[in-house]
Amino acid sequence: MNRRTSVDRPLAFLVALLLVSGMLIFASGAFGLLARGETHITRAVFNHLVLGVGAGLVLMVTAALIDYRKLQPYAISIFVTALIATCLVFVPGIGMEHGGGKRWINFGFGTFQPAELLKLAGIILSAAYFSAIGVRTQTLKWGVGGLCAIMALPVLLLVLQPDMGTLGVVCIGICTVFFVAGARFHHIATLIVIGFLLIGILAVFRPYVRDRIVTFVNPAHNSQSEGYQIRQSLIAIGSGGMTGRGFGQGIQKFTYLPEPMGDSIFAVIGEELGFVGSVVFIIGFLLLCLRGYSVAARAPDAFGLYLGVGIATYLSAEAFINIGAMLGVVPLTGIPLTFVSQGGSAMIVSLLSAGILLNISRARKG
C-alpha cells in the first residue's frame, strides 16, 4: 500500500465550497425570518453556526487525522450508543417534542437530534459486518439476515418518533453498503418490494405517513400544511427564472415561504440564484457523491470501501431528497439540505462523516 499523508484535495474543495456557499444561503434565509419579526433567530443562528458548523469542523478535522480503521473494532459500540441516545427522546424531562414528533434531546443551551447519529453509526456497523463476513453476504442467512438485524431497531425507533425522512436515509445508507458488498440481485429486489409493502402498511396505520403520500400525489389536498409548503416552494423557485433575483434579493422568504433556513432553503437558492445557481448546487452534490465513490474505490481494504461508499451515498442522498421534495418530485420528509439547512445536529454529523471520508482518502491506493 502506498500510504498518503494528505487528504484528497478535490473532495476537500467540494466540502469546503458547499459549506461556505451553504452558510451564505443560510444567512440570506435567516435575514428573511428576521424581517418577519421572528424571535428565535438569534438562537437558531447560534445553534447552526457555532454548535453546528463550529463543532462540526472540529470533528471533521479530528476525524480526518484519525485512521478510519480504528472505527472497525468499535462499530457495535458506536451503533449501540447511537441507539441508546435515540431512545432518550422518549424519556420525560430529557426528550423534547415538536411538531408532533419526539426527536430531540434538550440540553438547556441547545437541542440535539440523536437519530442523526444513526445515519453514520448504521453505515459504520454495516461496513464492519459485511467486510467481516465476505462472500457470505450473498447468502440469505448472513446477508439478508444480517441486514435485517442491523436495521430492525433503527426502523422501530424512527417509526415510533416518527421520523420517516431519517429512516429513509438510514435505510439507503445501510442498503447501499449491502449492495456494494456483493448482495444478490434477487435479494435486493425482494427487499425493495417488502419496503414498499411496509410503507403501505404504515400509511394505513400512521396518518402522518398517509398525509405525506396524499399531499405528494395531490398537493392541493393539505393546502394549509404540507401542500402549502410545496406550493410556496414552487412559486419561489419559479420566480427565480434563469439567473435569479440576486443573492439576498429573494421575496418569498420575507412573506410566505415556510422554513427558509430549514427544509425550504433550496427554494431560497432557486429564487435568488435562479435555474443556473440551482443547477450549480445540484452538480456540486453530484460531484461530491462521485468523488466520494472514487475515494472509496481506492481504499486499501473492504471496510474502507464500504464505509466510503455508504458515507458518500448518505451525504448526497440527503441533498437530493431535500431538493426533490422542494420540486415536488418526492414526498416531503423534513430532511435537511446537506451542509446548508439549519440544524446543528445534522451539520455536526455531516461534517464528521465528511472527515471520515477525507481520512479514507489519505490511505487510498495509487
C-alpha positions in Angstrom: 0.0 0.0 0.0 1.2 3.5 -0.9 0.5 5.5 2.2 -0.5 9.1 1.6 -0.3 11.8 4.2 -2.6 14.4 2.5 -6.4 14.2 2.0 -8.0 14.1 -1.4 -7.9 17.8 -2.5 -10.9 17.7 -4.9 -13.0 16.1 -2.2 -11.9 18.7 0.4 -12.5 21.5 -2.0 -16.1 20.3 -2.7 -16.9 20.0 1.0 -15.5 23.5 1.7 -17.3 25.0 -1.3 -20.7 23.5 -0.4 -20.2 24.5 3.3 -19.2 28.2 2.6 -22.0 28.5 -0.1 -24.4 27.0 2.4 -23.5 29.5 5.1 -24.2 32.4 2.7 -27.6 31.0 1.7 -28.4 30.3 5.3 -27.6 33.9 6.2 -29.9 35.1 3.5 -32.7 32.8 4.7 -32.1 34.0 8.3 -32.5 37.6 7.2 -35.9 36.8 5.8 -37.1 35.4 9.1 -35.6 38.4 10.9 -37.5 40.8 8.8 -40.7 38.9 9.8 -40.0 39.7 13.4 -39.3 36.1 14.4 -37.9 35.9 18.0 -36.0 32.7 17.8 -33.5 33.8 15.1 -30.5 34.5 17.4 -30.7 31.1 19.0 -31.2 29.3 15.7 -28.2 31.1 14.1 -26.1 30.3 17.2 -27.1 26.6 17.1 -26.3 26.4 13.4 -23.1 28.4 13.1 -21.5 27.8 16.5 -22.8 24.4 17.7 -23.2 23.1 14.2 -20.6 24.4 11.8 -18.0 25.2 14.5 -18.2 22.0 16.4 -18.6 20.1 13.2 -15.4 21.5 11.7 -13.5 20.5 14.8 -14.9 16.9 14.5 -14.2 16.8 10.8 -10.6 17.8 11.2 -10.2 15.3 14.0 -11.8 12.5 12.0 -9.6 13.3 9.0 -6.5 12.8 11.2 -7.5 9.6 13.0 -7.2 6.3 11.0 -10.7 5.2 9.9 -9.7 1.6 10.5 -9.8 2.3 14.3 -13.6 2.5 14.0 -14.0 -1.1 12.9 -13.4 -2.8 16.3 -15.8 -0.3 17.9 -18.6 -0.5 15.3 -21.0 -2.3 17.6 -20.3 0.0 20.5 -20.9 3.1 18.3 -24.1 1.7 17.0 -25.4 0.8 20.4 -24.5 4.2 21.7 -26.5 5.8 18.9 -29.5 3.6 19.7 -29.4 4.4 23.4 -29.1 8.1 22.6 -32.1 7.8 20.2 -34.1 6.1 22.9 -33.6 9.1 25.2 -36.0 11.2 23.2 -38.8 9.1 24.8 -37.7 9.8 28.4 -39.8 12.6 30.0 -37.7 15.6 31.0 -34.9 14.6 28.6 -36.7 14.2 25.2 -38.4 17.2 23.6 -41.4 17.0 21.3 -42.0 19.5 18.5 -44.4 19.4 15.5 -45.9 16.0 16.7 -42.5 14.2 16.8 -40.3 13.2 19.7 -36.9 13.6 18.0 -34.7 15.9 20.2 -32.8 15.8 23.4 -32.9 19.1 25.3 -29.6 20.2 26.9 -30.9 23.6 28.0 -28.4 25.6 26.0 -29.5 23.7 22.8 -31.0 20.6 21.4 -29.6 17.6 19.6 -31.3 15.1 17.3 -29.7 11.7 18.2 -31.3 10.0 15.2 -28.7 11.8 13.0 -26.1 9.6 14.7 -27.9 6.5 13.4 -27.2 7.5 9.8 -23.4 7.3 10.4 -23.5 4.5 13.0 -25.5 2.3 10.8 -23.1 2.7 7.9 -20.1 2.0 10.2 -21.7 -1.2 11.6 -22.8 -2.5 8.2 -19.4 -1.7 6.7 -17.7 -3.6 9.5 -20.1 -6.5 9.4 -20.2 -7.1 5.6 -16.4 -6.7 5.3 -16.0 -9.4 8.0 -18.4 -12.0 6.5 -17.0 -11.6 3.0 -18.7 -13.8 0.3 -21.3 -15.0 2.8 -23.0 -11.6 2.1 -24.6 -13.5 -0.8 -26.4 -16.0 1.4 -29.8 -15.4 2.8 -28.8 -16.2 6.4 -25.7 -14.0 6.7 -26.5 -11.4 4.0 -30.2 -10.6 4.3 -30.4 -11.9 7.9 -27.5 -9.6 8.9 -29.0 -6.6 7.1 -32.4 -7.1 8.8 -30.7 -7.5 12.2 -28.8 -4.2 11.7 -31.9 -2.3 10.6 -34.5 -3.7 13.0 -34.1 -1.4 16.0 -33.4 1.8 14.0 -36.6 1.2 12.0 -38.6 0.6 15.2 -37.3 3.7 17.0 -37.7 6.0 14.0 -41.2 4.8 13.3 -42.2 5.4 16.9 -40.8 9.0 16.9 -42.0 9.3 14.0 -39.2 10.4 11.6 -39.7 8.8 8.3 -37.2 11.0 6.5 -34.3 10.0 8.7 -35.5 6.4 8.4 -35.3 6.6 4.7 -31.7 8.0 4.7 -30.6 5.3 7.3 -32.1 2.6 5.0 -30.5 4.0 1.9 -27.0 4.2 3.5 -27.1 0.7 5.0 -28.6 -0.9 1.9 -26.0 0.7 -0.3 -23.3 -0.9 1.8 -25.1 -4.3 1.4 -25.3 -3.8 -2.4 -21.6 -2.9 -2.8 -20.6 -5.8 -0.5 -21.9 -8.2 -3.2 -25.6 -8.8 -2.4 -27.5 -10.9 -4.8 -29.9 -9.0 -7.1 -33.0 -11.1 -6.2 -32.3 -10.4 -2.5 -32.2 -6.7 -3.2 -35.4 -6.8 -5.4 -37.2 -8.7 -2.6 -36.2 -6.2 0.0 -37.4 -3.3 -2.2 -40.8 -5.0 -2.6 -41.0 -5.6 1.2 -40.0 -1.9 1.7 -42.9 -0.7 -0.4 -45.3 -3.0 1.4 -44.2 -1.7 4.8 -44.7 1.9 3.6 -48.2 0.9 2.5 -48.9 -0.6 6.0 -47.5 2.5 7.7 -49.7 4.7 5.5 -52.8 2.7 6.8 -51.9 2.9 10.5 -50.0 6.2 10.6 -51.9 9.3 9.4 -48.7 11.2 9.3 -47.3 8.9 6.6 -50.6 8.8 4.7 -50.9 12.6 4.7 -47.4 13.0 3.2 -48.2 10.5 0.4 -51.6 12.0 -0.4 -50.0 15.5 -0.5 -47.3 14.3 -2.8 -50.0 12.9 -5.2 -52.3 15.8 -4.8 -50.6 19.0 -3.3 -53.9 20.8 -3.1 -55.1 18.2 -0.5 -53.4 19.7 2.5 -53.4 23.3 1.2 -52.6 24.8 4.6 -49.9 22.4 5.7 -47.6 20.2 3.6 -49.4 21.3 0.4 -48.9 24.9 1.3 -45.1 24.4 1.7 -44.8 22.7 -1.7 -46.8 25.4 -3.4 -44.8 28.3 -1.9 -41.6 26.5 -2.7 -42.5 26.1 -6.4 -43.6 29.7 -6.6 -40.2 30.8 -5.1 -38.2 28.6 -7.4 -40.3 29.5 -10.5 -40.0 33.2 -9.8 -36.2 33.0 -9.9 -36.2 32.4 -13.7 -32.9 31.6 -15.4 -30.4 33.7 -13.3 -32.5 34.6 -10.2 -33.4 37.8 -8.4 -29.8 38.1 -7.0 -28.3 37.0 -3.8 -30.2 38.3 -0.8 -32.9 39.7 -3.0 -35.5 36.9 -2.7 -39.0 38.0 -1.8 -40.7 34.7 -0.7 -38.5 34.3 2.4 -40.0 37.6 3.7 -43.5 36.6 3.3 -45.0 33.1 2.7 -42.1 30.6 2.3 -42.1 28.3 5.4 -38.8 27.4 7.0 -36.5 29.4 4.7 -33.5 28.4 6.9 -34.5 24.8 7.1 -36.4 22.4 4.8 -37.3 25.1 2.2 -33.8 26.6 1.8 -33.4 25.2 -1.7 -36.4 27.4 -2.6 -34.3 30.4 -1.5 -31.5 29.2 -3.7 -33.9 28.8 -6.7 -35.4 32.3 -6.2 -32.2 34.2 -5.6 -29.7 32.3 -7.9 -32.2 31.0 -10.5 -32.0 27.9 -12.6 -28.3 28.4 -13.2 -27.4 28.6 -9.5 -29.7 25.7 -8.6 -28.0 23.5 -11.2 -24.6 24.5 -9.9 -25.6 23.4 -6.4 -27.0 20.1 -7.8 -23.8 19.5 -9.7 -21.8 20.2 -6.6 -23.6 17.5 -4.7 -23.4 15.1 -7.6 -19.6 15.7 -7.8 -19.3 15.2 -4.0 -21.0 11.8 -4.4 -18.9 10.7 -7.4 -15.6 11.9 -5.7 -16.6 10.1 -2.6 -17.1 6.9 -4.6 -13.7 7.5 -6.3 -12.0 7.8 -2.9 -13.8 4.7 -1.6 -12.8 2.7 -4.7 -9.2 3.3 -3.9 -9.4 2.4 -0.2 -6.9 -0.3 0.8 -9.5 -2.6 2.4 -13.1 -3.7 2.1 -14.1 -1.8 5.3 -12.8 1.4 3.8 -14.6 0.7 0.5 -17.9 0.0 2.1 -17.6 2.9 4.6 -16.7 5.4 1.9 -19.5 4.4 -0.4 -22.0 4.5 2.5 -21.0 7.9 3.6 -20.9 9.4 0.1 -24.3 8.0 -0.6 -25.8 9.2 2.6 -24.5 12.8 2.3 -25.7 13.1 -1.3 -29.0 11.2 -0.8 -30.0 13.7 1.9 -29.3 16.6 -0.5 -31.2 15.1 -3.4 -34.2 14.1 -1.2 -34.5 17.6 0.1 -34.2 19.1 -3.4 -36.7 16.6 -4.8 -39.2 17.5 -2.1 -38.9 21.2 -2.9 -39.5 20.4 -6.5 -42.5 18.2 -5.8 -40.9 15.1 -7.3 -40.6 13.2 -3.9 -42.8 13.4 -0.8 -41.9 15.9 1.9 -39.7 14.3 4.5 -38.1 17.1 6.6 -34.7 16.0 5.5 -32.2 19.0 5.6 -30.1 20.1 2.6 -26.6 18.8 3.4 -24.2 21.5 4.6 -26.8 24.2 4.0 -30.0 23.8 6.0 -30.5 24.9 9.6 -29.8 22.1 12.1 -26.8 21.8 14.4 -27.2 18.0 14.8 -27.3 17.3 11.0 -24.4 19.7 10.4 -22.2 18.1 13.1 -22.8 14.5 11.8 -22.4 15.5 8.2 -19.1 17.2 8.8 -17.9 14.3 11.0 -18.9 11.9 8.2 -17.0 14.1 5.6 -14.0 13.9 7.9 -14.0 10.1 7.9 -14.3 10.2 4.1 -11.3 12.5 4.0 -9.3 10.1 6.2 -10.2 7.2 3.9 -8.7 9.3 1.1 -5.4 9.6 3.0 -5.0 5.8 2.8 -6.0 5.4 -0.8 -4.1 3.2 -3.2 -2.3 4.6 -6.3 
